[in-house]
Amino acid sequence: MFKDTLREVVEGTEGGIAGVLMDYEGFAVDHWSRDEAEIDIQTVGMELSVVLKDVRRASEQLDTGGMKEFVFHTDKLTGVVRTITNEYVVALAMTPQGNHGKGRFLLRIAAPKLLAELA
């Protein structure tokens, strides 16, 4: 159900490795990874949920509004996370050389589709 949308985002992004739809606790609703993916996107999502909750709490305390998007870069991985609802986010993992702009765009386009499937 969600897997097709996640696959479209990953395959449509140069350097895309994996995608996951998850809640803020880090529990994956669904995920999709390329066969050659060397990361476990579910584990990445669980670890990332700690950071996402902190960012969300900080934005609330600073009264800056809700978190819409979160991006991180490491030596081996770049991640883009987009908020779908107060409970769910979608994340894309890609190579650091990947097309981050395209990934962000495809996540923005995928969010309403995923929201409709969640309903």
Contacts in CASP RR format, 6 or more apart in sequence:
PFRMAT RR
TARGET T0000
AUTHOR 0000-0000-0000
METHOD contacts of the structure
MODEL  1
MFKDTLREVVEGTEGGIAGVLMDYEGFAVDHWSRDEAEIDIQTVGMELSV
VLKDVRRASEQLDTGGMKEFVFHTDKLTGVVRTITNEYVVALAMTPQGNH
GKGRFLLRIAAPKLLAELA
1 30 0 8 1.000
1 117 0 8 1.000
2 21 0 8 1.000
2 29 0 8 1.000
2 30 0 8 1.000
2 114 0 8 1.000
2 117 0 8 1.000
3 30 0 8 1.000
3 31 0 8 1.000
3 32 0 8 1.000
5 110 0 8 1.000
5 113 0 8 1.000
5 114 0 8 1.000
5 117 0 8 1.000
6 19 0 8 1.000
6 20 0 8 1.000
6 21 0 8 1.000
6 30 0 8 1.000
6 31 0 8 1.000
6 32 0 8 1.000
6 90 0 8 1.000
6 110 0 8 1.000
7 32 0 8 1.000
8 106 0 8 1.000
8 110 0 8 1.000
9 19 0 8 1.000
9 90 0 8 1.000
9 92 0 8 1.000
9 103 0 8 1.000
9 106 0 8 1.000
9 107 0 8 1.000
9 110 0 8 1.000
10 16 0 8 1.000
10 17 0 8 1.000
10 18 0 8 1.000
10 19 0 8 1.000
10 32 0 8 1.000
10 33 0 8 1.000
10 34 0 8 1.000
10 92 0 8 1.000
11 34 0 8 1.000
12 102 0 8 1.000
12 103 0 8 1.000
12 106 0 8 1.000
13 92 0 8 1.000
13 94 0 8 1.000
13 98 0 8 1.000
13 99 0 8 1.000
13 102 0 8 1.000
13 103 0 8 1.000
13 106 0 8 1.000
14 98 0 8 1.000
14 99 0 8 1.000
14 102 0 8 1.000
15 94 0 8 1.000
15 95 0 8 1.000
15 97 0 8 1.000
15 98 0 8 1.000
15 99 0 8 1.000
16 34 0 8 1.000
16 92 0 8 1.000
16 93 0 8 1.000
16 94 0 8 1.000
16 95 0 8 1.000
16 98 0 8 1.000
16 103 0 8 1.000
17 33 0 8 1.000
17 34 0 8 1.000
17 37 0 8 1.000
17 38 0 8 1.000
17 39 0 8 1.000
17 41 0 8 1.000
17 77 0 8 1.000
17 93 0 8 1.000
17 94 0 8 1.000
17 95 0 8 1.000
18 31 0 8 1.000
18 32 0 8 1.000
18 33 0 8 1.000
18 34 0 8 1.000
18 37 0 8 1.000
18 39 0 8 1.000
18 41 0 8 1.000
18 44 0 8 1.000
18 92 0 8 1.000
18 93 0 8 1.000
19 31 0 8 1.000
19 32 0 8 1.000
19 33 0 8 1.000
19 41 0 8 1.000
19 90 0 8 1.000
19 91 0 8 1.000
19 92 0 8 1.000
19 93 0 8 1.000
20 28 0 8 1.000
20 30 0 8 1.000
20 31 0 8 1.000
20 32 0 8 1.000
20 41 0 8 1.000
20 42 0 8 1.000
20 44 0 8 1.000
20 45 0 8 1.000
20 90 0 8 1.000
20 91 0 8 1.000
21 28 0 8 1.000
21 29 0 8 1.000
21 30 0 8 1.000
21 31 0 8 1.000
21 84 0 8 1.000
21 88 0 8 1.000
21 89 0 8 1.000
21 90 0 8 1.000
21 114 0 8 1.000
22 28 0 8 1.000
22 29 0 8 1.000
22 45 0 8 1.000
22 49 0 8 1.000
22 88 0 8 1.000
22 89 0 8 1.000
22 90 0 8 1.000
22 91 0 8 1.000
23 29 0 8 1.000
23 49 0 8 1.000
23 87 0 8 1.000
23 88 0 8 1.000
23 89 0 8 1.000
24 49 0 8 1.000
24 52 0 8 1.000
24 53 0 8 1.000
24 56 0 8 1.000
24 87 0 8 1.000
24 88 0 8 1.000
24 89 0 8 1.000
25 49 0 8 1.000
26 45 0 8 1.000
26 46 0 8 1.000
26 48 0 8 1.000
26 49 0 8 1.000
27 46 0 8 1.000
28 41 0 8 1.000
28 42 0 8 1.000
28 45 0 8 1.000
29 88 0 8 1.000
29 118 0 8 1.000
31 41 0 8 1.000
31 42 0 8 1.000
33 39 0 8 1.000
33 41 0 8 1.000
37 93 0 8 1.000
39 77 0 8 1.000
39 93 0 8 1.000
41 91 0 8 1.000
41 93 0 8 1.000
44 77 0 8 1.000
44 91 0 8 1.000
44 93 0 8 1.000
45 91 0 8 1.000
48 81 0 8 1.000
48 91 0 8 1.000
51 70 0 8 1.000
51 72 0 8 1.000
52 67 0 8 1.000
52 70 0 8 1.000
52 81 0 8 1.000
52 89 0 8 1.000
55 67 0 8 1.000
55 70 0 8 1.000
56 66 0 8 1.000
56 67 0 8 1.000
59 65 0 8 1.000
59 66 0 8 1.000
59 67 0 8 1.000
60 66 0 8 1.000
66 83 0 8 1.000
67 83 0 8 1.000
68 82 0 8 1.000
68 83 0 8 1.000
69 80 0 8 1.000
69 81 0 8 1.000
69 82 0 8 1.000
69 83 0 8 1.000
69 104 0 8 1.000
69 107 0 8 1.000
70 80 0 8 1.000
70 81 0 8 1.000
71 78 0 8 1.000
71 79 0 8 1.000
71 80 0 8 1.000
71 81 0 8 1.000
71 100 0 8 1.000
71 104 0 8 1.000
72 78 0 8 1.000
72 79 0 8 1.000
73 79 0 8 1.000
73 96 0 8 1.000
74 96 0 8 1.000
75 96 0 8 1.000
76 95 0 8 1.000
76 96 0 8 1.000
77 93 0 8 1.000
77 94 0 8 1.000
77 95 0 8 1.000
77 96 0 8 1.000
78 93 0 8 1.000
78 94 0 8 1.000
78 95 0 8 1.000
78 96 0 8 1.000
78 98 0 8 1.000
78 100 0 8 1.000
79 91 0 8 1.000
79 92 0 8 1.000
79 93 0 8 1.000
79 94 0 8 1.000
80 91 0 8 1.000
80 92 0 8 1.000
80 94 0 8 1.000
80 100 0 8 1.000
80 103 0 8 1.000
80 104 0 8 1.000
80 107 0 8 1.000
81 89 0 8 1.000
81 90 0 8 1.000
81 91 0 8 1.000
81 92 0 8 1.000
82 89 0 8 1.000
82 90 0 8 1.000
82 91 0 8 1.000
82 104 0 8 1.000
82 107 0 8 1.000
82 108 0 8 1.000
82 111 0 8 1.000
83 89 0 8 1.000
84 90 0 8 1.000
84 111 0 8 1.000
84 114 0 8 1.000
84 115 0 8 1.000
84 118 0 8 1.000
85 115 0 8 1.000
85 118 0 8 1.000
88 114 0 8 1.000
88 118 0 8 1.000
90 107 0 8 1.000
90 110 0 8 1.000
90 111 0 8 1.000
90 114 0 8 1.000
92 103 0 8 1.000
92 106 0 8 1.000
92 107 0 8 1.000
94 100 0 8 1.000
94 103 0 8 1.000
END
